[in-house]
């Protein structure tokens, strides 16, 4: 490597960290935020965005005819848990808990275990809730289940659930079915209703673990999945459990001072093998949602680490840091191709019949080099959000180009955010012949 090369690549991390968050904002009227889904999920609008070409307006039900027949769709099958609990303080005042994560178990395992004595990190709503308080489901303190506050730090706390003798065998999944509510995003400005239990869930959701839905998949119906398969388009499910941090807007002036939230993931060897096969054939990989993007790209960077640091092969789980890709770019211009990195992952887990588990804090901002994804299906995101930065990175160009696309969608009455309409981004050569 010449003496000039470190200077050429040393700015990758600096450029990422110095991005001004104000570049990723736009005026979003409350009237454009969808607070309820359409009756038919797949009848939502779909904005077709060929990279740096004229956008087109379509319907989501047309998706099977918009993308190539040899595509592979990556779906996030994480299931939203009814994690919001409305309770009462000892004084009779109202309290609210939002379950975030079990202290020692995965959410999926905790859901199948007795509620009694489970300890959870929670988001707390309500005034004067202190350590030692017992929160209950009735004002008269006669409810069979209580949540005792073990510690508290600002709006987060640890609670231990305590059950009366007659309900000590009550499973967490049974308890949440009875008492829990879907954790709708705060920007909807309404309480969840019974129909949200089904609406705020993808039709293919399987493993419990998210406190927010992978909303790009909310447009997909069983009928649409059949149409996709008839067209010769395959699907493969991965899991990234979405945390409350997905709603966190960028409050800092530059990206470098934002602390990215960590989320757990799980990917089967079959999924890795299918993506690897697509890459080898030169066939498209389509991410349904930003969570699918972050999962697949995290696999690539973990594979890079396996190739460069043999001792990483003795690690028992995948992990990717917030700035890891940019640090890797600074260290070496010659990043391995996706085929080699994913092959290393597949070898590490022991082949297609095995799975890997781990976590990621990957923050994708403009300048990021996508390695595994050819097209992105995603909803319209909040201003000053990491999700908007990711979409801007995938689209390429200046941030104001994506903002212009968002403003175009607003002018054409697209519905925004979780229950809103959708969009698909790709290069112009991606879309099926005759579409453009």
Residue pairs with C-beta under 8 A, 6 or more apart in sequence:
1 333
5 333
6 330
8 333
9 329
9 330
9 331
9 332
9 333
10 330
11 330
12 326
12 329
12 330
12 367
13 323
13 326
13 327
13 329
13 330
15 326
15 367
16 255
16 256
16 323
16 326
16 363
16 365
16 367
16 368
17 254
17 255
17 256
17 323
17 326
18 254
18 255
18 256
19 254
19 255
19 256
19 365
19 366
19 389
20 253
20 254
21 250
21 252
21 253
21 254
21 255
21 258
21 384
22 253
22 384
23 399
23 400
24 250
24 383
24 384
24 385
24 388
24 389
24 392
24 399
24 403
25 383
25 384
25 403
26 383
26 403
26 406
26 407
27 383
28 382
28 383
28 410
28 416
29 410
30 189
32 410
32 413
32 414
32 415
32 416
32 420
33 187
33 188
33 415
33 416
33 417
33 420
34 415
34 416
34 417
34 418
34 419
34 420
34 421
35 188
35 189
35 190
35 419
36 199
36 419
37 199
37 218
37 419
38 44
40 221
41 60
41 218
41 219
41 220
41 221
42 59
42 60
42 61
42 219
42 220
42 221
42 223
42 224
43 59
43 60
43 61
44 59
44 60
44 219
44 415
44 420
44 421
44 422
45 57
45 58
45 59
45 60
45 414
45 415
45 421
45 422
46 57
46 58
46 59
46 60
46 62
46 63
46 66
46 219
46 421
46 422
46 423
46 424
47 55
47 56
47 57
47 58
47 405
47 409
47 414
47 421
47 422
47 423
47 424
48 55
48 56
48 57
48 58
48 66
48 423
48 424
48 431
48 435
49 55
49 395
49 405
49 423
49 424
49 425
49 426
50 56
50 426
50 427
50 428
50 430
50 431
50 436
51 395
51 396
51 425
51 426
51 427
51 428
52 396
52 397
52 401
52 428
53 428
53 436
55 405
55 408
56 435
56 436
57 412
58 66
60 219
60 224
60 421
60 422
61 224
61 227
63 224
63 228
63 377
63 424
64 224
64 227
64 228
64 230
64 231
64 233
65 231
65 432
65 435
66 424
66 431
66 432
66 435
67 233
67 284
67 286
67 375
67 424
67 430
67 431
67 432
68 233
68 283
68 284
68 430
68 431
68 432
69 231
69 232
69 233
69 432
70 232
70 233
70 281
70 283
70 284
71 233
71 234
71 283
71 284
71 285
71 286
71 375
72 233
72 234
72 235
72 236
72 274
72 275
72 278
72 283
72 284
72 285
72 286
73 228
73 233
73 234
73 235
73 236
73 286
73 288
74 235
74 236
74 237
74 238
74 271
74 275
74 285
74 286
74 287
74 288
74 292
74 295
74 296
74 373
75 202
75 204
75 217
75 220
75 235
75 236
75 237
75 238
75 288
75 292
76 202
76 214
76 217
76 237
76 238
76 239
76 240
76 242
76 288
76 289
76 291
76 292
76 295
77 202
77 204
77 205
77 206
77 207
77 237
77 238
77 239
78 205
78 206
78 207
78 209
78 210
78 214
78 239
78 240
78 241
78 242
78 291
79 201
79 205
79 206
79 207
79 208
79 209
79 210
80 182
80 183
80 200
80 201
80 205
80 210
80 211
80 212
80 213
81 99
81 107
81 111
81 176
81 180
81 208
81 209
81 210
81 211
82 176
82 177
82 180
82 181
82 182
82 183
82 197
83 98
83 99
83 100
83 176
83 180
83 183
83 211
84 96
84 97
84 98
84 99
84 180
84 181
84 182
84 183
84 184
84 192
85 96
85 97
85 98
85 99
85 147
85 179
85 180
85 181
86 94
86 95
86 96
86 137
86 181
87 94
87 95
87 96
87 97
87 135
87 136
87 137
87 147
88 94
88 95
88 135
88 136
88 137
88 138
88 139
89 95
89 126
89 128
89 129
89 133
89 135
90 133
90 134
90 141
91 128
92 139
93 126
93 127
93 128
94 126
95 124
95 125
95 126
95 129
95 135
96 124
96 125
96 126
97 122
97 123
97 124
97 125
97 135
97 147
97 159
98 122
98 123
98 125
98 183
98 211
98 244
99 120
99 122
99 211
100 120
100 121
100 122
100 123
100 156
100 211
100 243
100 244
101 107
101 120
101 121
101 243
102 109
102 110
102 118
102 119
102 120
103 119
103 120
103 121
103 158
104 119
105 113
106 209
106 264
107 208
107 209
107 241
108 207
108 208
108 209
110 118
110 172
111 171
111 172
111 173
111 176
111 208
112 171
112 172
112 173
113 171
113 172
114 163
114 168
114 169
114 170
114 171
114 172
115 145
115 161
115 163
115 167
115 170
115 171
115 172
115 175
116 161
116 162
116 163
116 167
116 168
116 170
117 160
117 161
117 162
118 160
118 161
118 172
119 150
119 158
119 159
119 160
119 161
120 158
120 159
120 161
121 156
121 157
121 158
122 147
122 156
122 157
122 158
122 159
123 155
123 156
123 244
124 152
124 155
124 156
124 157
125 155
129 135
129 149
129 152
129 157
130 149
130 152
131 149
131 150
131 151
131 152
132 148
132 149
133 148
133 149
134 141
134 146
134 147
134 148
134 149
134 162
135 146
135 147
135 148
135 149
135 159
136 142
136 143
136 145
136 146
136 147
137 143
137 145
137 179
144 163
144 164
144 166
144 167
145 161
145 162
145 163
145 164
145 167
145 170
145 175
145 179
146 161
146 162
147 159
147 160
147 161
147 162
148 159
148 160
148 161
148 162
149 157
149 158
149 159
150 157
150 158
150 159
150 160
151 157
151 158
152 158
163 170
173 208
181 191
181 192
181 196
182 192
182 196
182 197
182 200
183 192
183 211
183 212
183 244
184 190
184 191
184 192
184 196
184 200
184 418
185 212
185 247
185 417
185 418
186 247
187 247
187 382
187 417
188 417
188 418
188 419
192 200
199 218
199 419
200 213
200 218
200 418
201 213
201 218
202 213
202 214
202 217
202 218
202 220
203 220
203 221
203 222
203 225
204 217
204 220
204 225
204 237
206 237
206 239
207 239
207 241
207 266
209 239
209 241
209 264
210 241
210 242
210 243
211 242
211 243
211 244
212 242
212 243
212 244
212 246
212 247
212 418
213 242
213 418
214 240
214 242
214 288
214 289
214 291
214 292
215 289
215 379
215 417
215 418
215 419
216 288
216 289
216 290
216 292
216 377
216 378
216 379
216 422
217 288
217 289
218 418
218 419
219 422
220 288
225 235
228 235
229 235
234 274
236 270
236 271
236 274
236 275
237 271
238 265
238 266
238 267
238 268
238 271
238 292
238 295
238 296
239 265
239 266
239 267
239 295
240 263
240 264
240 265
240 291
240 292
240 294
240 295
240 360
241 263
241 264
241 265
242 263
242 291
243 261
243 262
243 263
244 261
245 260
245 261
245 262
245 263
246 261
246 387
247 382
248 261
248 385
248 386
249 382
249 383
249 384
249 385
250 258
250 384
250 385
250 386
250 389
251 258
251 384
252 258
255 363
255 365
255 389
258 363
258 386
259 322
260 322
260 361
260 362
260 363
260 386
261 361
262 359
262 360
262 361
263 291
263 294
263 359
263 360
263 361
264 357
264 358
264 359
265 295
265 298
265 318
265 357
265 358
265 359
265 360
266 355
266 356
266 357
267 295
267 299
267 355
267 356
268 352
268 354
268 355
269 346
269 349
269 350
269 351
269 352
269 353
269 354
269 355
269 356
270 352
270 353
272 299
272 342
272 345
272 346
272 349
272 352
272 356
273 346
273 352
275 285
275 296
275 299
275 342
275 372
276 339
276 342
276 343
276 346
277 283
278 284
278 285
279 285
279 338
279 339
279 342
279 372
280 339
284 374
284 375
284 426
284 430
285 296
285 372
285 373
285 374
285 375
286 373
286 374
286 375
286 376
286 377
286 426
287 293
287 296
287 373
287 375
287 376
287 377
288 377
289 377
289 378
290 376
290 378
290 381
290 387
290 390
290 391
292 373
293 364
293 370
293 373
293 376
293 390
293 394
294 360
294 362
294 364
294 390
295 360
296 372
296 373
297 325
297 362
297 364
297 370
297 371
297 372
297 373
298 318
298 320
298 358
298 360
298 362
299 318
299 341
299 342
299 345
299 372
300 338
300 341
300 342
300 371
300 372
301 320
301 324
301 325
301 328
301 341
301 362
302 318
302 319
302 320
302 341
302 345
302 358
303 336
303 340
303 341
303 342
303 343
303 344
303 345
304 328
304 335
304 336
304 341
305 312
305 324
306 312
306 313
306 341
306 344
306 345
306 348
307 336
307 340
307 341
307 344
313 348
317 356
317 357
317 358
317 359
318 356
318 357
318 358
318 359
318 360
319 358
319 359
319 360
320 358
320 359
320 360
320 361
320 362
321 327
321 361
321 362
322 361
322 362
322 363
323 363
324 362
325 362
325 368
325 369
326 367
326 368
328 335
329 335
329 369
335 369
335 371
337 371
338 371
338 372
341 371
342 372
345 356
346 352
348 356
349 355
349 356
363 386
363 389
364 386
364 389
364 390
364 393
364 394
365 389
365 390
365 392
365 393
366 389
366 392
366 393
366 396
366 399
367 393
368 393
370 393
370 394
373 394
374 426
374 427
374 430
375 424
375 425
375 426
375 430
376 391
376 394
376 424
376 425
376 426
377 422
377 423
377 424
378 387
378 391
378 422
378 423
378 424
378 425
379 416
379 417
379 418
379 420
379 421
379 422
379 423
380 406
380 409
380 414
380 416
380 417
380 420
380 421
380 423
381 387
381 388
381 391
381 417
382 388
382 417
388 402
391 402
391 425
392 399
392 402
394 425
395 401
395 402
395 405
395 425
405 423
409 416
409 421
409 423
410 416
414 420
414 421
415 421
428 436
